[in-house]
Amino acid sequence: MHAKAIVADDHPLFRSAMKQAIQGVLGNDILESASYQQTIDLLKQHSDVELIFLDLNMPGNDGLTGLTMIRSHFPDVLVAIVSGDESPSMIRKAMDFGACGYIPKSTPLPVIADAVRQLLEGEQWLPNELVDQVQKIEDSQEQAFAGKLAQLTPHQLKVLQLMADGLLNKQIAYELGVSESTIKQHVSAVLNKLGFNNRTQAGVLFKQMLQIE
């Protein structure tokens, strides 16, 4: 069951503990990153990565934005969230936006190893004691938005993120190195797919839905 993975967390001691927990399952081909940008750089350099353990609060990872970006740009990579936040509502939200599993940082190392085995077999994984609470949570608006977000292309999702950050079309075009007319087309497609009439509404909801408490 050997597979290449990335442990993405800004705490060296936790990265070390995670590696210890998963090496018996995955082997020694485990990469480490201490920021969201480092994680993206590793993904670009190693096209054979199959699994990422992503810390929600690492530098550069703005709420669940990092999760949605990775799922959009690297759809074949499984993303398991690793976090100190064990609230059922946070877990539900992460799963709605594309996580394959949610591993609280308090999880014993042998249990983490079992979780990895399940994830690589194509199953989702949540802590047993929280499964019922997570499944009871129904947020139809959140789930509907997650479904619409999944329809966006990687370029459209990036444009939406920059719109939400308050950038104008000209600034987005500069940031992405494309023409302003191309950005206008992307913005139009984003608003159409999300069902909004203006960019402000789209940006506000994007920020609201992907924030973590």
Residue pairs with C-beta under 8 A, 6 or more apart in sequence:
1 25
1 26
1 117
1 120
2 26
2 27
2 29
3 26
3 27
3 29
3 50
3 51
3 120
4 26
4 29
4 30
4 31
4 46
4 48
4 49
4 50
4 51
5 22
5 26
5 29
5 30
5 31
5 49
5 50
5 51
5 52
5 53
6 30
6 31
6 32
6 33
6 39
6 42
6 43
6 49
6 51
6 52
6 53
7 15
7 18
7 19
7 22
7 30
7 31
7 32
7 33
7 53
8 32
8 33
8 34
8 36
8 38
8 39
8 52
8 53
8 54
8 55
8 58
9 15
9 18
9 34
9 53
9 55
9 58
9 82
10 34
10 35
10 55
10 57
10 58
10 59
11 55
12 34
14 55
14 105
15 32
15 34
17 109
18 53
18 82
18 112
19 30
19 32
20 109
21 109
21 110
21 112
21 113
21 116
22 30
22 53
22 112
22 113
22 116
23 30
24 113
25 113
25 116
25 117
25 120
26 51
26 116
31 42
31 46
31 49
33 39
33 41
33 42
34 58
34 59
35 58
35 59
35 60
35 61
36 58
36 59
36 60
36 61
36 66
37 60
39 52
39 54
39 58
39 66
39 70
40 69
40 70
40 73
42 49
43 49
43 52
43 70
43 73
43 74
43 77
49 74
49 77
50 76
50 77
50 78
50 120
51 77
51 78
51 79
51 80
51 116
51 119
51 120
52 70
52 77
52 78
52 79
52 80
53 80
53 82
53 103
54 61
54 66
54 67
54 70
54 79
54 80
54 81
54 82
55 61
55 82
55 83
56 63
56 64
56 66
56 81
56 82
56 83
56 85
56 94
56 212
57 83
57 84
57 212
60 66
62 210
63 210
63 211
63 212
64 93
64 94
64 97
64 209
64 210
64 211
64 212
65 161
65 210
67 79
67 81
67 94
67 97
67 98
67 99
68 97
68 98
68 149
68 157
68 210
69 154
69 157
69 158
69 161
70 77
70 79
71 77
71 79
71 97
71 98
71 150
72 152
72 153
72 154
72 157
73 154
78 100
78 101
78 119
78 120
79 98
79 99
79 100
80 99
80 100
80 101
80 102
80 103
80 115
80 119
80 125
81 91
81 94
81 99
81 101
81 102
81 103
82 103
82 104
82 105
83 90
83 102
83 103
83 104
83 105
84 104
84 105
84 106
85 104
85 212
85 213
86 104
86 106
86 127
86 130
87 213
88 130
88 133
88 134
88 136
88 137
89 137
89 213
90 212
90 213
91 102
91 126
91 130
91 134
92 134
92 137
92 139
93 139
93 142
93 212
94 102
95 102
95 124
95 126
95 134
96 139
96 142
96 143
96 146
97 146
97 149
97 210
98 146
98 150
100 119
100 124
100 125
101 115
101 118
101 119
101 124
101 125
101 126
102 125
102 126
102 127
103 112
103 115
103 125
103 127
104 127
107 115
107 127
115 125
118 124
118 125
119 125
126 134
142 209
145 194
145 205
145 209
146 209
148 193
148 194
148 195
149 157
149 194
149 206
151 193
152 160
152 189
152 190
152 193
155 176
155 186
156 186
156 189
156 190
156 193
158 176
159 172
159 176
159 183
159 186
159 187
159 190
160 190
160 194
160 202
160 203
160 206
161 206
162 171
162 172
162 175
162 176
163 172
163 187
163 190
163 199
163 202
163 203
163 206
164 202
164 203
164 204
164 206
164 207
165 203
166 203
167 175
169 180
169 183
169 184
169 187
170 180
172 183
173 179
173 180
173 182
173 183
176 183
187 199
190 202
191 197
191 198
191 199
191 202
194 202
194 205
196 202
196 205
